Structure formats: structure tokens, C-alpha cells
Amino acid sequence: MTIDKNSLGLVHIYTGEGKGKTSAGMGLIVRALGRGLKVKIVQLFKRDTGEQFFFENSGVKYLQFKPLHPYFKNYDTKQLESLKKEFSEFWNEAFEDMDDYDLILIDEVGPGLNWKVIPEELIFDLIENKPKNTELIMTGRDFPESVKEKADYVTDLAKIKHPYDKGILAREGIEY
């Protein structure tokens, strides 16, 4: 089976307050792998996730920027500046081989943009200058409208009900 890679190159955003943004992106990764596409996963602000263990053991290129998610840690100004610098170094290394992939997933871009750890211009540059036939998936809450306008797909996952509202925290193997 041969995929026409000239049909690739669109930009996807999975956003919203509902559960499933990362899961939707990972599902697309599995579908792409099943069709023989070469994929890369970049997770931001996460560590020790179930998908990490699976994909690392499957030989998929998998990177993590591991500082705590801004949603779970209150960074002061000095820490935030340090985090921005650390992120910039990570980003430059993470995307130096972009031409090697048919599909790239970047998980938790939205919060990085919202907390100004990721400059919007960096995402605009990525969208504009990514390889023509590389599909790009980005996930996370709080994407600015300016970034959503640049995407080909924007899916907003709405929260109707969530166990967190009852005090049930994220569970290993289900939420992470």
C-alpha cells in the first residue's frame, strides 16, 4: 500500500475544555503508523505518560519537554523567563529533523501559548515553513484565535461532565 504523500500537509488543532485532545492526536498517530507513515511526537509539559511508554517501546520518535504544566504550577516571573529559555533550546533541537516525518504531533501547544512560554510567532513560523507534505497536529486548551485561523482543522472538545468536578484526580492508564 502506497499513500500519496502529496495529499498530506494540513494543520490540525484539537482544543477545548473537554477530555480527549491528546487522545485524538494519539489516535491519528496510530492511524498514520498503520498506513506506513513516519511520525514524530513531541509532548510539552508532561512526563511519564502511558502513551510515552508505548511509543518509546515501539520505536517511534518521541520527545518530552518535562517541566510541570503551567496549569499545575504557579511560576513566578523569574521561573517563567527561565522556562521560556529552556523551551526555546528544546524547540530548536526537537524540530531540526522535521523533513524526516510525514506527520508531527505537538501535544499541549495551547497552554504553552496561553502562558507565553511559546511565542505565537514560533507557531506561525512552524505552520508557514513546515515541509509542504508534513501533516501537523497540535493539541491543548486556550489556542488564540490567530493560531486557529491558520489551521485547516479545528476541533473543540467540549466538557459536559468530568470526574475532576467531583474531586476525582487523573488516573494512571486512563487520563495519563
C-alpha positions in Angstrom: 0.0 0.0 0.0 1.4 3.4 -1.0 0.0 6.6 0.3 0.1 9.7 -1.9 2.2 11.9 0.3 1.3 14.9 -1.9 -2.1 14.8 -0.2 -0.5 15.5 3.2 0.4 18.8 4.7 -2.7 20.0 6.6 -2.7 21.5 10.1 -5.0 20.1 12.8 -5.8 21.6 16.2 -7.6 19.7 19.0 -8.7 22.2 21.7 -11.4 22.9 24.3 -12.1 22.1 27.9 -13.2 18.5 27.3 -11.2 15.3 27.8 -9.7 13.8 24.7 -7.4 16.3 23.0 -4.2 14.3 23.4 -6.2 11.0 22.8 -7.5 12.3 19.5 -4.0 13.3 18.4 -2.5 9.9 19.5 -5.3 8.1 17.7 -4.3 9.9 14.5 -0.7 8.9 15.1 -1.8 5.2 15.4 -3.8 5.5 12.1 -0.8 7.1 10.3 1.5 4.4 11.6 -0.9 1.7 10.4 -0.6 3.2 6.9 3.2 3.3 7.0 3.7 7.0 7.6 6.7 8.2 9.6 5.6 10.1 12.7 7.1 12.1 15.5 5.5 13.0 18.8 6.5 16.0 20.9 4.8 16.3 24.3 5.1 19.5 26.2 4.7 19.8 30.0 4.1 16.1 30.5 6.1 13.2 31.8 5.7 9.5 32.5 2.6 9.1 30.4 1.2 5.8 29.2 1.5 6.9 25.6 5.2 7.8 26.2 6.0 4.2 27.3 4.0 2.7 24.5 5.5 4.8 21.7 9.1 4.7 23.0 8.9 0.9 23.1 7.5 0.9 19.6 10.5 2.8 18.1 8.5 6.0 17.4 10.5 9.2 17.7 9.1 10.6 21.0 10.3 13.7 22.8 9.1 15.4 26.0 9.6 18.9 27.4 9.2 17.8 31.0 8.7 20.9 33.2 5.4 21.0 35.0 2.4 22.2 33.1 1.6 25.9 33.9 -1.9 24.7 34.9 -0.4 22.8 37.8 2.4 25.1 38.9 2.3 28.8 39.6 5.5 30.0 38.0 6.9 33.4 39.2 8.3 35.8 36.7 11.9 34.6 37.1 10.9 31.0 36.7 8.8 31.8 33.7 11.7 33.5 32.0 13.9 30.5 32.7 11.2 28.2 31.4 11.0 30.2 28.1 14.7 29.9 27.6 14.7 26.2 28.3 11.8 25.8 26.0 13.5 27.7 23.2 16.5 25.4 23.4 14.3 22.3 23.4 12.2 23.5 20.4 15.3 24.2 18.3 16.6 20.7 18.8 13.2 19.0 18.6 12.5 20.3 15.1 15.8 20.3 13.4 14.8 17.0 11.6 11.2 18.0 10.6 11.8 17.0 7.0 12.1 13.3 8.0 8.5 13.0 9.1 5.1 12.7 7.4 3.2 13.6 10.5 4.2 15.5 13.6 2.1 15.8 16.8 2.9 18.5 19.3 0.9 18.0 22.4 -0.1 20.9 24.8 0.8 23.8 22.5 -2.3 25.7 23.6 -1.3 26.2 27.2 2.3 27.0 26.2 0.9 29.8 24.0 -1.5 31.0 26.7 1.2 31.2 29.3 3.6 32.9 26.8 6.2 30.1 27.1 5.7 29.6 23.4 5.6 32.8 21.3 2.8 32.9 18.7 5.3 33.8 16.1 7.1 30.5 16.6 3.9 28.6 15.8 3.1 30.9 12.8 6.6 30.2 11.6 6.2 26.4 12.1 2.9 26.4 10.1 4.3 28.6 7.3 7.7 26.8 7.0 7.0 23.2 7.8 7.7 20.8 5.0 4.9 21.1 2.4 3.7 17.4 2.8 4.1 17.1 6.6 0.8 16.9 8.4 0.9 18.9 11.7 -1.3 18.2 14.7 -1.3 20.5 17.8 -3.3 20.0 21.0 -4.2 21.8 24.1 -6.6 24.3 25.6 -6.6 28.1 25.1 -5.3 28.4 21.5 -5.6 32.0 20.4 -7.9 32.7 17.5 -5.0 33.9 15.5 -3.5 30.4 15.5 -6.8 28.6 15.0 -7.3 30.7 11.8 -4.1 29.3 10.3 -5.3 25.7 10.8 -7.2 23.5 8.4 -9.0 21.5 11.1 -10.0 22.9 14.4 -11.9 20.6 16.7 -13.2 21.9 20.0 -13.8 19.2 22.6 -16.5 20.4 25.0 -16.7 19.3 28.6 -20.2 18.3 29.5 -19.3 16.4 32.7 -15.9 15.3 34.1 -14.9 13.3 37.3 -12.5 16.1 38.2 -15.5 18.2 39.1 -16.2 15.7 41.9 -12.7 15.7 43.1 -11.5 12.6 41.2 -8.0 13.3 40.0 -6.3 12.0 36.8 -6.0 8.2 36.9 -2.9 6.3 35.6 -3.8 4.4 32.4 -6.9 6.4 31.8 -6.0 10.2 31.8 -2.2 9.7 31.6 
